[in-house]
């Protein structure tokens, strides 16, 4: 069996395992991501849906073994958006953007950390309705990342022309695979950081 067929067989088996018992997602969910407060009472808009084509493109991009992956999040009227930048062989760069939920974030972490890209393929096997949060959904994710065992690197604050300061934090999932946050420095964010640092 050639290498491509072997890889396809491994991915197919992984997709089946992920779809059947969700063990990978559950494992990561217990360790890092579990943000039920992201679910709000607002009704989902027609535009706020996970783009299945983007998820499929991410799967294919991981199949090509990217040299670097960078994930960022933004708040879109209470809906979480995920922006992924990938580089291949230091020459080709591509950006992907889609609405996201906890399961998609988990699938990305598994793909970046342990190379379990079948989680992305398995994600598209089910529908994932989105609900808006009444608070910034990124804060939930950031809180759980900073409490996790992952190492966190704080860069200098980003300061806007108006003097607003933004906390910039990077979490290394694996070599050259990072999740980054840039959140306005508020009392809530400072409290989250201070509590995590003091608990360490």
ChimeraX attribute file (.defattr): number of C-alpha atoms within 10 A of each C-alpha:
attribute: neighborCount
match mode: 1-to-1
recipient: residues
	/A:1	6
	/A:2	6
	/A:3	8
	/A:4	9
	/A:5	10
	/A:6	11
	/A:7	13
	/A:8	12
	/A:9	12
	/A:10	14
	/A:11	18
	/A:12	15
	/A:13	13
	/A:14	19
	/A:15	21
	/A:16	16
	/A:17	16
	/A:18	24
	/A:19	20
	/A:20	10
	/A:21	10
	/A:22	16
	/A:23	13
	/A:24	19
	/A:25	24
	/A:26	15
	/A:27	13
	/A:28	17
	/A:29	17
	/A:30	9
	/A:31	14
	/A:32	20
	/A:33	23
	/A:34	17
	/A:35	17
	/A:36	11
	/A:37	13
	/A:38	24
	/A:39	17
	/A:40	17
	/A:41	10
	/A:42	12
	/A:43	10
	/A:44	15
	/A:45	11
	/A:46	6
	/A:47	8
	/A:48	19
	/A:49	19
	/A:50	22
	/A:51	15
	/A:52	17
	/A:53	11
	/A:54	16
	/A:55	22
	/A:56	16
	/A:57	15
	/A:58	23
	/A:59	18
	/A:60	14
	/A:61	16
	/A:62	21
	/A:63	15
	/A:64	11
	/A:65	14
	/A:66	19
	/A:67	17
	/A:68	18
	/A:69	23
	/A:70	20
	/A:71	23
	/A:72	17
	/A:73	24
	/A:74	18
	/A:75	17
	/A:76	14
	/A:77	13
	/A:78	20
	/A:79	26
	/A:80	24
	/A:81	21
	/A:82	19
	/A:83	15
	/A:84	20
	/A:85	18
	/A:86	21
	/A:87	17
	/A:88	16
	/A:89	11
	/A:90	10
	/A:91	7
	/A:92	10
	/A:93	14
	/A:94	11
	/A:95	14
	/A:96	14
	/A:97	18
	/A:98	19
	/A:99	22
	/A:100	22
	/A:101	22
	/A:102	18
	/A:103	20
	/A:104	20
	/A:105	20
	/A:106	23
	/A:107	25
	/A:108	23
	/A:109	25
	/A:110	21
	/A:111	20
	/A:112	25
	/A:113	16
	/A:114	11
	/A:115	15
	/A:116	21
	/A:117	25
	/A:118	25
	/A:119	30
	/A:120	27
	/A:121	24
	/A:122	20
	/A:123	22
	/A:124	17
	/A:125	13
	/A:126	8
	/A:127	10
	/A:128	15
	/A:129	11
	/A:130	21
	/A:131	20
	/A:132	23
	/A:133	21
	/A:134	15
	/A:135	16
	/A:136	19
	/A:137	26
	/A:138	22
	/A:139	18
	/A:140	16
	/A:141	19
	/A:142	24
	/A:143	17
	/A:144	17
	/A:145	19
	/A:146	20
	/A:147	19
	/A:148	15
	/A:149	12
	/A:150	14
	/A:151	12
	/A:152	16
	/A:153	11
	/A:154	12
	/A:155	11
	/A:156	10
	/A:157	16
	/A:158	15
	/A:159	13
	/A:160	9
	/A:161	6
	/A:162	6
	/A:163	8
	/A:164	12
	/A:165	17
	/A:166	18
	/A:167	19
	/A:168	17
	/A:169	18
	/A:170	21
	/A:171	22
	/A:172	17
	/A:173	19
	/A:174	15
	/A:175	11
	/A:176	13
	/A:177	20
	/A:178	20
	/A:179	22
	/A:180	18
	/A:181	20
	/A:182	19
	/A:183	20
	/A:184	17
	/A:185	16
	/A:186	13
	/A:187	9
	/A:188	11
	/A:189	17
	/A:190	13
	/A:191	11
	/A:192	17
	/A:193	17
	/A:194	11
	/A:195	13
	/A:196	15
	/A:197	11
	/A:198	7
	/A:199	8
	/A:200	7
